[in-house]
């Protein structure tokens, strides 16, 4: 009887140990599973963070692209503005060249009248000098001296009439003008474009009155 009880107690102890071992094994498995789930959750969380970083980078990339696009547009605008300024500067340079050409043409015209008057007056001075030599020469005949005196008076009268005509024509607005006398023929050169009919008439009247010339002997041209 006592032996049976000992055996029974041993069986109970073994059963209890088995139950305890099973419980511990179950608990260990549960902890392991929880650890695995926790690790999976952490990995999932890390994946979400990576996804978030990727999205942020993508947004930043878009911002960079947008910024670069804006910079490109600004550079294009600056380039277009520079081209416009260059076009304007080029247009300003063409206008300046045109002004230079016009000024050069005007100066050339002025030079013509100055030079022509100088050459004309020099010619008259040489003629006067020649007649004065004849007049003052002891070898000249009386007839030669009389002829020289008449020519000197004629040249001086012509020079005086030319001066008056040029001044009067200038008062009509034609500052650039020159009068040439060749016998009965009188030529007038006017600086400017084509003359109007009334302007031609004014010039003819001045020449006819001051130089006692016939209208048909008066020749007017422009330069």
TORPA-411958 format. One line per field, with one value per atom (N, C-alpha, C, O, CB): x, y, z; residue number from 1; atom name. Coordinates in steps of 0.2 Angstrom, whole numbers. Each point is the difference from the previous one (the first is absolute). Glycine has a CB too. Layout:
REM TORPA-411958
c1 (X ...)
c2 (Y ...)
c3 (Z ...)
i (NUM ...)
at (CA ...)
REM end
This chain:
REM TORPA-411958
c1 (4 -4 4 -1 -8 14 5 4 1 0 0 4 -4 2 4 -13 -4 -1 0 -6 6 0 6 -1 -7 14 6 0 2 4 -8 -1 -4 1 1 -8 -5 3 -1 -8 12 3 5 1 -2 5 5 -3 3 5 -13 -4 -3 1 -4 0 -2 6 -1 -8 14 6 2 2 2 -4 2 -5 2 4 -12 -5 0 0 -7 9 0 6 0 -5 11 6 -2 2 6 -11 -2 -4 1 -1 -5 -5 4 -1 -8 14 4 5 0 -1 3 5 -4 2 5 -13 -5 -1 -1 -4 3 -2 6 -1 -7 14 6 1 2 3 -5 1 -5 1 3 -10 -6 2 -1 -8 11 2 6 0 -4 9 5 -1 2 5 -12 -2 -4 1 -2 -3 -4 4 -1 -8 15 4 4 1 0 1 4 -5 3 4 -13 -5 -1 0 -5 5 -1 6 0 -7 13 6 0 2 4 -8 0 -4 1 1 -8 -5 2 -1 -8 13 2 6 0 -3 7 5 -3 2 6 -14 -3 -3 0 -2 -1 -3 6 -2 -7 15 5 2 2 2 -3 2 -5 1 5 -13 -5 0 0 -7 9 1 5 0 -5 11 6 -2 2 6 -11 -2 -5 1 0 -5 -4 4 -1 -9 15 5 3 1 0 2 3 -4 2 5 -13 -5 -1 -1 -5 5 -1 6 -1 -6 13 6 0 2 5 -8 -1 -5 2 1 -8 -5 2 -1 -8 13 2 6 0 -3 7 5 -3 2 6 -14 -3 -3 1 -3 -1 -3 6 -1 -8 15 5 3 2 1 -3 2 -4 2 2 -11 -4 1 -1 -8 10 2 6 0 -5 10 6 -1 2 5 -11 -2 -4 2 -2 -4 -4 4 0 -10 15 5 4 1 -1 3 4 -4 2 5 -14 -4 -1 1 -7 5 -1 7 -1 -8 14 7 1 2 3 -7 1 -5 3 0 -9 -4 3 -1 -9 12 3 6 1 -5 8 6 -2 3 4 -12 -3 -3 1 -4 0 -3 6 0 -10 15 6 3 3 -1 -1 3 -4 2 2 -11 -4 0 0 -8 9 1 6 0 -7 12 7 0 3 2 -9 0 -4 2 -2 -5 -4 4 0 -10 14 4 5 2 -3 4 5 -3 3 3 -13 -3 -1 1 -7 4 -1 7 0 -10 15 7 2 3 0 -5 2 -4 3 0 -9 -4 2 1 -11 13 2 7 1 -6 9 6 -1 4 1 -10 -2 -2 2 -6 -1 -2 6 0 -11 16 6 4 2 -2 0 4 -4 3 1 -11 -3 1 1 -10 9 1 7 1 -8 12 7 0 4 1 -8 -1 -3 3 -3 -5 -4 5 0 -11 14 5 6 2 -6 6 6 -2 3 2 -12 -2 -1 2 -8 3 -1 7 1 -11 15 7 3 3 -2 -2 2 -3 4 -2 -8 -4 3 1 -11 11 3 7 1 -8 11 7 0 4 -1 -8 0 -1 3 -8 0 -1 6 1 -14 15 6 6 3 -7 5 6 -1 4 -2 -8 -2 1 2 -10 5 1 7 2 -13 15 7 4 4 -4 -2 3 -2 4 -3 -7 -3 4 2 -13 11 3 7 3 -11 12 7 1 4 -2 -7 1 -1 4 -9 0 -1 6 2 -14 15 6 6 4 -8 5 5 -1 5 -3 -8 -2 2 2 -11 7 1 7 3 -13 14 7 3 5 -5 -2 3 -2 5 -6 -5 -1 3 2 -13 12 4 7 3 -10 10 7 0 5 -2 -8 0 -1 3 -8 1 -1 6 1 -13 16 6 6 5 -11 6 6 2 -5 2 9 2 0 1 6 -7 1 -7 -1 11 -16 -7 -2 2 -4 -1 -3 -6 -3 7 -6 -5 -7 -4 10 -7 -6 0 -6 6 6 0 -2 -3 12 -7 -1 -8 -3 15 -14 -8 -4 -5 7 0 -3 0 -4 7 3 2 -5 -2 14 -12 -4 -8 -3 11 -10 -7 -1 -6 5 5 0 0 -4 9 -1 0 -6 -3 15 -15 -7 -5 -4 8 -4 -5 0 -5 6 5 1 -2 -4 14 -8 -3 -7 -3 14 -14 -8 -3 -5 6 2 -2 0 -5 8 3 1 -5 -3 15 -13 -5 -7 -4 11 -9 -7 -1 -5 5 5 0 -1 -4 11 -3 -1 -7 -3 15 -15 -7 -5 -4 8 -3 -5 0 -5 7 4 1 -3 -3 13 -9 -3 -7 -4 14 -13 -7 -4 -5 7 2 -3 0 -4 8 2 0 -6 -2 15 -15 -6 -6 -5 10 -5 -6 0 -4 3 6 1 5 0 -12 15 5 7 3 -11 10 7 6 5 -10 4 5 -2 -4 7 1 -2 7 4 -17 14 5 -2 -4 12 -5 -2 7 5 -14 8 6 -2 -6 10 0 -1 5 6 -11 2 4 -3 -4 7 0 -3 -7 -1 8 -12 -7 -3 -6 6 3 -3 1 6 -5 -6 1 -3 -6 5 5 -2 -1 5 0 -10 -1 -1 -4 -1 9 0 -3 3 7 -15 -4 1 -1 -7 10 1 -7 -4 15 -13 -7 -3 3 -5 -4 -4 -3 2 -4 -3 -3 -4 -3 2 2 -3 -7 -2 13 -15 -7 0 5 -9 -2 0 1 3 -11 5 0 7 2 -14 16 7 4 5 -7 1 4 -1 4 -5 -5 -2 3 3 -14 12 3 7 3 -11 12 7 1 5 -3 -6 0 0 3 -8 0 -1 6 1 -14 16 6 5 3 -6 5 5 -1 4 -2 -8 -2 1 2 -10 6 0 7 2 -14 16 6 6 4 -8 3 5 -2 3 1 -10 -3 1 2 2 -7 1 -7 -5 14 -9 -7 -2 5 -2 -9 -3 3 2 -12 10 3 7 2 -11 13 7 1 6 -3 -8 1 -1 -6 2 8 0 0 5 0 -10 0 1 -4 -3 11 0 1 1 5 -7 0 6 1 -14 15 6 -2 4 5)
c2 (-6 6 6 5 -11 7 5 1 5 -7 -4 0 3 4 -14 9 3 7 4 -15 14 7 3 6 -8 -1 3 1 5 -10 -1 0 6 3 -16 13 5 7 5 -13 9 7 2 5 -7 -4 1 2 4 -12 5 1 7 4 -16 14 7 5 5 -8 2 5 0 5 -8 -3 0 4 3 -14 10 3 8 3 -13 12 7 3 5 -7 -2 2 1 5 -11 1 0 7 3 -16 14 5 7 5 -12 7 6 1 6 -8 -3 0 3 4 -14 7 2 7 4 -15 13 8 4 5 -8 1 4 0 6 -9 -2 0 4 4 -16 12 4 7 5 -14 11 7 2 6 -7 -3 2 1 5 -12 3 1 6 4 -16 13 7 6 4 -10 6 5 1 6 -7 -5 0 3 4 -14 8 3 7 4 -15 13 7 4 6 -8 -1 3 1 5 -9 -2 0 6 3 -16 13 5 7 5 -13 9 7 1 6 -7 -3 1 1 5 -12 4 1 7 4 -16 14 7 5 5 -10 4 5 0 5 -7 -4 0 4 4 -15 10 3 8 4 -14 11 8 3 5 -7 -2 2 1 5 -10 0 1 6 3 -15 13 6 7 4 -10 6 5 1 6 -7 -4 0 3 4 -14 7 2 8 4 -15 13 7 4 5 -8 1 3 0 6 -9 -2 0 5 3 -15 12 5 7 5 -13 9 7 2 5 -6 -4 1 2 4 -12 4 1 7 4 -16 14 7 5 5 -9 3 5 0 5 -7 -4 -1 5 3 -15 11 4 8 4 -14 11 7 2 6 -7 -3 2 1 4 -11 2 1 6 4 -16 13 7 6 5 -11 5 6 1 5 -7 -4 0 3 4 -13 7 2 8 4 -15 13 7 4 5 -7 -1 3 1 5 -9 -2 0 5 4 -16 13 5 7 4 -11 8 7 1 6 -7 -4 1 1 5 -12 4 1 7 4 -16 15 6 5 5 -8 2 4 0 6 -8 -4 0 4 4 -15 10 4 7 4 -13 11 7 3 5 -6 -3 2 1 4 -10 1 0 6 4 -16 14 6 6 5 -11 6 6 1 5 -6 -5 0 2 4 -13 7 2 8 3 -14 13 7 4 5 -7 -1 3 0 5 -9 -2 0 5 4 -16 13 5 7 4 -11 8 7 1 6 -7 -5 1 2 4 -12 5 1 8 3 -15 14 7 4 5 -8 2 4 0 5 -8 -3 0 5 3 -15 11 4 8 4 -13 11 6 2 6 -6 -4 1 2 4 -11 2 1 7 3 -16 14 7 5 5 -10 5 5 1 6 -8 -4 0 4 3 -14 9 3 7 4 -15 13 7 4 5 -7 -1 3 0 5 -9 -1 0 6 3 -16 14 5 7 4 -11 8 6 1 6 -7 -4 0 2 4 -12 6 2 7 3 -14 14 7 4 5 -7 0 4 0 5 -8 -3 -1 4 3 -15 11 3 8 3 -13 13 7 2 5 -5 -4 2 0 4 -9 0 -1 6 3 -16 15 5 7 3 -9 7 6 0 6 -5 -6 -1 2 4 -13 7 1 8 3 -15 15 7 4 5 -7 -1 4 -1 5 -8 -2 -1 4 3 -14 12 4 8 3 -12 11 6 2 5 -5 -5 1 1 4 -11 3 0 7 3 -15 15 6 6 5 -10 4 5 0 6 -7 -4 0 3 4 -15 10 4 7 5 -15 12 7 3 6 -8 -1 3 -1 3 -5 -1 -1 6 3 -16 15 5 -1 4 0 -11 -2 -1 -1 -5 7 0 6 5 -13 7 5 3 -3 -2 11 4 -4 -1 12 -14 -4 -6 -2 6 -7 -6 2 -4 -1 11 2 1 -1 6 -2 2 -7 0 11 -15 -7 -3 -3 2 1 -3 3 -3 0 10 3 -2 -1 11 -10 -2 -7 -2 9 -12 -7 0 -4 0 8 0 2 -3 5 3 3 -5 -1 12 -15 -5 -5 -3 6 -6 -5 2 -4 -1 10 3 0 -1 7 -3 0 -7 -1 12 -15 -7 -3 -3 2 2 -3 3 -4 2 8 4 -3 -1 11 -11 -2 -7 -2 10 -12 -7 -1 -4 1 7 0 2 -3 6 2 3 -6 -1 13 -15 -5 -6 -3 7 -6 -6 1 -4 1 9 2 1 -3 9 -4 1 -7 -2 13 -16 -6 -4 -4 4 1 -3 2 -4 4 6 3 -4 0 11 -14 -4 -8 -4 11 -8 -6 -5 -6 7 2 -4 2 4 -6 0 2 -2 3 -3 -6 -3 2 -3 -7 15 2 3 3 -1 -2 3 2 -3 -4 13 3 0 2 5 -9 0 4 0 -11 16 4 -1 0 9 -11 -1 4 -2 -10 18 5 2 2 -8 4 2 -6 1 7 -14 -6 0 1 -7 5 0 -6 -2 14 -16 -6 0 3 -9 3 0 -7 -3 15 -14 -7 1 4 -8 0 1 -7 -5 13 -8 -6 -2 4 0 -10 -2 -5 -2 12 -11 -5 5 5 -14 6 3 6 0 -11 17 6 1 -3 8 -2 2 5 4 -7 4 5 7 4 -12 9 7 1 6 -6 -5 1 2 4 -12 5 1 7 4 -16 14 7 5 5 -9 3 5 0 6 -9 -2 0 4 4 -15 9 4 7 4 -14 12 7 4 5 -8 -1 3 1 6 -11 0 0 5 4 -16 12 5 7 5 -13 10 7 2 5 -7 -2 2 0 3 -7 -1 -1 2 -1 -8 12 3 -6 2 10 -18 -5 -2 2 -6 1 -2 -7 -4 10 -7 -6 -6 -6 12 -6 -6 -1 -6 8 2 -1 -2 -1 10 -10 -2 -8 -2 14 -15 -8 -2 2 -3 -2 -2 -8 -3 13 -12 -8 -1 5 -6 -5 -2 -5 -4 6 -2 -5 -3 -4 10)
c3 (0 0 0 -4 10 -2 0 -6 -2 14 -15 -7 -5 -4 7 -3 -5 1 -5 5 5 2 -3 -3 13 -9 -2 -8 -3 13 -13 -7 -3 -5 5 4 -2 0 -4 8 2 1 -6 -2 15 -14 -6 -6 -4 10 -8 -6 0 -5 4 7 0 -1 -3 11 -5 -1 -7 -3 14 -14 -8 -4 -4 6 0 -4 1 -5 6 5 2 -4 -3 14 -11 -4 -7 -3 11 -11 -7 -1 -5 4 5 -1 1 -4 8 0 1 -6 -2 14 -14 -6 -6 -4 8 -5 -5 0 -5 4 7 1 -2 -3 12 -6 -2 -7 -3 14 -15 -7 -3 -5 6 1 -3 1 -5 7 4 1 -4 -2 14 -13 -4 -7 -3 11 -11 -6 -1 -5 4 6 -1 0 -4 10 -1 0 -7 -2 15 -16 -6 -5 -5 8 -3 -6 1 -5 5 7 1 -3 -2 12 -8 -3 -7 -3 13 -13 -8 -2 -5 4 4 -3 2 -5 7 3 2 -5 -3 15 -14 -5 -7 -3 9 -8 -6 0 -5 4 7 0 0 -4 11 -4 -1 -7 -3 15 -15 -7 -5 -4 6 0 -4 1 -4 5 6 1 -3 -3 14 -12 -3 -8 -3 12 -11 -7 -2 -5 4 6 -1 1 -4 9 -1 1 -7 -2 15 -16 -6 -5 -5 8 -3 -5 1 -5 4 7 1 -2 -3 13 -9 -3 -7 -3 13 -13 -7 -3 -5 5 3 -2 1 -5 8 2 2 -5 -3 15 -14 -5 -7 -4 10 -7 -7 0 -5 4 7 0 -1 -4 11 -3 -1 -7 -3 15 -15 -7 -5 -4 6 0 -4 1 -5 6 5 2 -4 -2 13 -11 -3 -8 -3 12 -12 -7 -1 -5 4 6 -1 0 -3 8 0 1 -6 -2 14 -14 -6 -6 -4 8 -5 -5 0 -5 5 6 1 -1 -3 12 -7 -2 -7 -3 14 -14 -8 -3 -5 5 3 -3 1 -4 6 4 2 -5 -2 14 -13 -4 -7 -4 11 -10 -6 -1 -5 4 7 0 -1 -3 10 -3 0 -7 -2 15 -16 -6 -5 -4 6 -2 -4 1 -5 4 7 2 -3 -3 13 -9 -3 -7 -3 12 -13 -7 -2 -5 4 5 -2 1 -4 8 2 1 -6 -2 14 -14 -5 -7 -3 9 -7 -6 0 -5 4 8 0 -1 -3 11 -4 -1 -7 -2 14 -16 -7 -4 -4 6 0 -3 1 -4 5 6 2 -4 -2 13 -12 -4 -7 -3 11 -12 -7 0 -5 3 6 0 1 -4 9 -1 1 -7 -2 14 -15 -7 -5 -3 6 -3 -4 1 -5 4 7 2 -2 -2 12 -9 -3 -7 -2 11 -13 -7 -2 -4 3 4 -1 2 -4 6 3 2 -5 -1 13 -14 -4 -7 -3 8 -7 -6 0 -4 2 8 1 0 -3 10 -3 0 -7 -2 14 -16 -7 -4 -4 5 0 -4 3 -5 4 7 3 -3 -2 12 -10 -3 -7 -2 10 -12 -7 -1 -4 1 7 -1 2 -3 4 5 3 -5 -2 13 -14 -4 -7 -3 8 -8 -6 1 -5 2 8 1 1 -3 8 -2 1 -7 -1 13 -16 -7 -4 -4 5 -1 -4 2 -4 3 8 2 -1 -2 11 -9 -2 -7 -2 10 -13 -7 -1 -4 1 7 -1 2 -3 4 5 3 -5 -1 12 -15 -5 -6 -2 6 -6 -5 1 -4 1 9 2 1 -2 8 -4 1 -7 -1 11 -15 -7 -3 -3 2 2 -3 4 -3 -1 10 4 -3 0 10 -11 -3 -7 -1 7 -10 -6 1 -3 -3 11 1 3 -1 3 2 3 -4 3 8 -16 -4 -4 -3 3 0 -4 -8 -4 14 -11 -7 -3 -6 9 1 -3 -4 2 8 -15 -4 4 4 -15 9 3 -1 4 -6 -4 -1 4 2 -14 13 4 8 3 -11 10 7 0 5 -4 -6 0 0 4 -10 3 -1 7 3 -15 15 7 5 4 -8 4 4 0 5 -6 -5 -1 2 3 -13 9 2 8 3 -14 14 7 3 5 -5 -3 3 -1 4 -7 -3 -1 4 3 -15 14 5 7 3 -10 9 6 1 5 -4 -7 0 0 4 -10 3 0 6 3 -15 16 6 5 4 -6 2 4 -1 5 -4 -7 -2 2 3 -13 9 3 7 2 -11 13 7 2 5 -4 -4 2 -2 4 -6 -4 -2 5 2 -14 13 5 7 3 -9 8 7 -1 5 -2 -8 -1 -1 3 -8 2 -1 7 1 -13 16 6 5 4 -5 0 4 -2 4 -3 -7 -2 3 -1 -9 14 3 -3 2 1 -8 -4 2 -4 -6 16 3 -5 -1 13 -14 -5 -7 -3 11 -11 -7 -2 3 -1 -9 -3 -7 -4 11 -9 -6 -5 3 2 -11 -5 -6 -2 6 -6 -5 -6 1 7 -14 -6 -5 -4 8 -5 -5 2 5 -14 4 1 4 3 -13 10 3 8 2 -13 15 7 3 -2 2 3 3 8 3 -13 13 7 2 -2 2 5 3 7 4 -11 8 7 3 -3 -1 11 4 2 3 1 -6 2 -5 -5 12 -6 -5 -5 -1 10 -13 -5 2 6 -12 2 2 -2 -5 4 5 -2 -6 0 12 -15 -5 2 -3 -3 12 3 2 0 4 -1 2 -6 1 9 -16 -6 -2 -2 -1 3 -2 5 -3 -1 10 5 -2 0 9 -10 -1 -7 -1 7 -11 -6 0 -3 -2 9 1 3 -1 2 4 4 -5 -1 12 -15 -5 -5 -2 4 -5 -5 2 -4 -1 11 3 2 -2 6 -1 2 -5 1 10 -16 -5 -7 -5 12 -7 -6 -6 -6 9 -1 -4 -3 3 3 -12 -3 3 2 -13 12 3 -4 3 1 -11 -4 1 -1 -7 11 1 7 2 -10 12 7 1 -2 6 -2 1 7 3 -15 15 7 0 -4 7 2 1 7 4 -15 13 7 1 -4 6 4 2 7 3 -11)
i (1 1 1 1 1 2 2 2 2 2 3 3 3 3 3 4 4 4 4 4 5 5 5 5 5 6 6 6 6 6 7 7 7 7 7 8 8 8 8 8 9 9 9 9 9 10 10 10 10 10 11 11 11 11 11 12 12 12 12 12 13 13 13 13 13 14 14 14 14 14 15 15 15 15 15 16 16 16 16 16 17 17 17 17 17 18 18 18 18 18 19 19 19 19 19 20 20 20 20 20 21 21 21 21 21 22 22 22 22 22 23 23 23 23 23 24 24 24 24 24 25 25 25 25 25 26 26 26 26 26 27 27 27 27 27 28 28 28 28 28 29 29 29 29 29 30 30 30 30 30 31 31 31 31 31 32 32 32 32 32 33 33 33 33 33 34 34 34 34 34 35 35 35 35 35 36 36 36 36 36 37 37 37 37 37 38 38 38 38 38 39 39 39 39 39 40 40 40 40 40 41 41 41 41 41 42 42 42 42 42 43 43 43 43 43 44 44 44 44 44 45 45 45 45 45 46 46 46 46 46 47 47 47 47 47 48 48 48 48 48 49 49 49 49 49 50 50 50 50 50 51 51 51 51 51 52 52 52 52 52 53 53 53 53 53 54 54 54 54 54 55 55 55 55 55 56 56 56 56 56 57 57 57 57 57 58 58 58 58 58 59 59 59 59 59 60 60 60 60 60 61 61 61 61 61 62 62 62 62 62 63 63 63 63 63 64 64 64 64 64 65 65 65 65 65 66 66 66 66 66 67 67 67 67 67 68 68 68 68 68 69 69 69 69 69 70 70 70 70 70 71 71 71 71 71 72 72 72 72 72 73 73 73 73 73 74 74 74 74 74 75 75 75 75 75 76 76 76 76 76 77 77 77 77 77 78 78 78 78 78 79 79 79 79 79 80 80 80 80 80 81 81 81 81 81 82 82 82 82 82 83 83 83 83 83 84 84 84 84 84 85 85 85 85 85 86 86 86 86 86 87 87 87 87 87 88 88 88 88 88 89 89 89 89 89 90 90 90 90 90 91 91 91 91 91 92 92 92 92 92 93 93 93 93 93 94 94 94 94 94 95 95 95 95 95 96 96 96 96 96 97 97 97 97 97 98 98 98 98 98 99 99 99 99 99 100 100 100 100 100 101 101 101 101 101 102 102 102 102 102 103 103 103 103 103 104 104 104 104 104 105 105 105 105 105 106 106 106 106 106 107 107 107 107 107 108 108 108 108 108 109 109 109 109 109 110 110 110 110 110 111 111 111 111 111 112 112 112 112 112 113 113 113 113 113 114 114 114 114 114 115 115 115 115 115 116 116 116 116 116 117 117 117 117 117 118 118 118 118 118 119 119 119 119 119 120 120 120 120 120 121 121 121 121 121 122 122 122 122 122 123 123 123 123 123 124 124 124 124 124 125 125 125 125 125 126 126 126 126 126 127 127 127 127 127 128 128 128 128 128 129 129 129 129 129 130 130 130 130 130 131 131 131 131 131 132 132 132 132 132 133 133 133 133 133 134 134 134 134 134 135 135 135 135 135 136 136 136 136 136 137 137 137 137 137 138 138 138 138 138 139 139 139 139 139 140 140 140 140 140 141 141 141 141 141 142 142 142 142 142 143 143 143 143 143 144 144 144 144 144 145 145 145 145 145 146 146 146 146 146 147 147 147 147 147 148 148 148 148 148 149 149 149 149 149 150 150 150 150 150 151 151 151 151 151 152 152 152 152 152 153 153 153 153 153 154 154 154 154 154 155 155 155 155 155 156 156 156 156 156 157 157 157 157 157 158 158 158 158 158 159 159 159 159 159 160 160 160 160 160 161 161 161 161 161 162 162 162 162 162 163 163 163 163 163 164 164 164 164 164 165 165 165 165 165 166 166 166 166 166 167 167 167 167 167 168 168 168 168 168 169 169 169 169 169 170 170 170 170 170 171 171 171 171 171 172 172 172 172 172 173 173 173 173 173 174 174 174 174 174 175 175 175 175 175 176 176 176 176 176 177 177 177 177 177 178 178 178 178 178 179 179 179 179 179 180 180 180 180 180 181 181 181 181 181 182 182 182 182 182 183 183 183 183 183 184 184 184 184 184 185 185 185 185 185 186 186 186 186 186 187 187 187 187 187 188 188 188 188 188 189 189 189 189 189 190 190 190 190 190 191 191 191 191 191 192 192 192 192 192 193 193 193 193 193 194 194 194 194 194 195 195 195 195 195 196 196 196 196 196 197 197 197 197 197 198 198 198 198 198 199 199 199 199 199 200 200 200 200 200 201 201 201 201 201 202 202 202 202 202 203 203 203 203 203 204 204 204 204 204 205 205 205 205 205 206 206 206 206 206 207 207 207 207 207 208 208 208 208 208 209 209 209 209 209 210 210 210 210 210 211 211 211 211 211 212 212 212 212 212 213 213 213 213 213 214 214 214 214 214 215 215 215 215 215 216 216 216 216 216 217 217 217 217 217 218 218 218 218 218 219 219 219 219 219 220 220 220 220 220 221 221 221 221 221 222 222 222 222 222 223 223 223 223 223)
at (N CA C O CB N CA C O CB N CA C O CB N CA C O CB N CA C O CB N CA C O CB N CA C O CB N CA C O CB N CA C O CB N CA C O CB N CA C O CB N CA C O CB N CA C O CB N CA C O CB N CA C O CB N CA C O CB N CA C O CB N CA C O CB N CA C O CB N CA C O CB N CA C O CB N CA C O CB N CA C O CB N CA C O CB N CA C O CB N CA C O CB N CA C O CB N CA C O CB N CA C O CB N CA C O CB N CA C O CB N CA C O CB N CA C O CB N CA C O CB N CA C O CB N CA C O CB N CA C O CB N CA C O CB N CA C O CB N CA C O CB N CA C O CB N CA C O CB N CA C O CB N CA C O CB N CA C O CB N CA C O CB N CA C O CB N CA C O CB N CA C O CB N CA C O CB N CA C O CB N CA C O CB N CA C O CB N CA C O CB N CA C O CB N CA C O CB N CA C O CB N CA C O CB N CA C O CB N CA C O CB N CA C O CB N CA C O CB N CA C O CB N CA C O CB N CA C O CB N CA C O CB N CA C O CB N CA C O CB N CA C O CB N CA C O CB N CA C O CB N CA C O CB N CA C O CB N CA C O CB N CA C O CB N CA C O CB N CA C O CB N CA C O CB N CA C O CB N CA C O CB N CA C O CB N CA C O CB N CA C O CB N CA C O CB N CA C O CB N CA C O CB N CA C O CB N CA C O CB N CA C O CB N CA C O CB N CA C O CB N CA C O CB N CA C O CB N CA C O CB N CA C O CB N CA C O CB N CA C O CB N CA C O CB N CA C O CB N CA C O CB N CA C O CB N CA C O CB N CA C O CB N CA C O CB N CA C O CB N CA C O CB N CA C O CB N CA C O CB N CA C O CB N CA C O CB N CA C O CB N CA C O CB N CA C O CB N CA C O CB N CA C O CB N CA C O CB N CA C O CB N CA C O CB N CA C O CB N CA C O CB N CA C O CB N CA C O CB N CA C O CB N CA C O CB N CA C O CB N CA C O CB N CA C O CB N CA C O CB N CA C O CB N CA C O CB N CA C O CB N CA C O CB N CA C O CB N CA C O CB N CA C O CB N CA C O CB N CA C O CB N CA C O CB N CA C O CB N CA C O CB N CA C O CB N CA C O CB N CA C O CB N CA C O CB N CA C O CB N CA C O CB N CA C O CB N CA C O CB N CA C O CB N CA C O CB N CA C O CB N CA C O CB N CA C O CB N CA C O CB N CA C O CB N CA C O CB N CA C O CB N CA C O CB N CA C O CB N CA C O CB N CA C O CB N CA C O CB N CA C O CB N CA C O CB N CA C O CB N CA C O CB N CA C O CB N CA C O CB N CA C O CB N CA C O CB N CA C O CB N CA C O CB N CA C O CB N CA C O CB N CA C O CB N CA C O CB N CA C O CB N CA C O CB N CA C O CB N CA C O CB N CA C O CB N CA C O CB N CA C O CB N CA C O CB N CA C O CB N CA C O CB N CA C O CB N CA C O CB N CA C O CB N CA C O CB N CA C O CB N CA C O CB N CA C O CB N CA C O CB N CA C O CB N CA C O CB N CA C O CB N CA C O CB N CA C O CB N CA C O CB N CA C O CB N CA C O CB N CA C O CB N CA C O CB N CA C O CB N CA C O CB N CA C O CB N CA C O CB N CA C O CB N CA C O CB N CA C O CB N CA C O CB N CA C O CB N CA C O CB N CA C O CB N CA C O CB N CA C O CB N CA C O CB N CA C O CB N CA C O CB N CA C O CB N CA C O CB N CA C O CB)
REM end
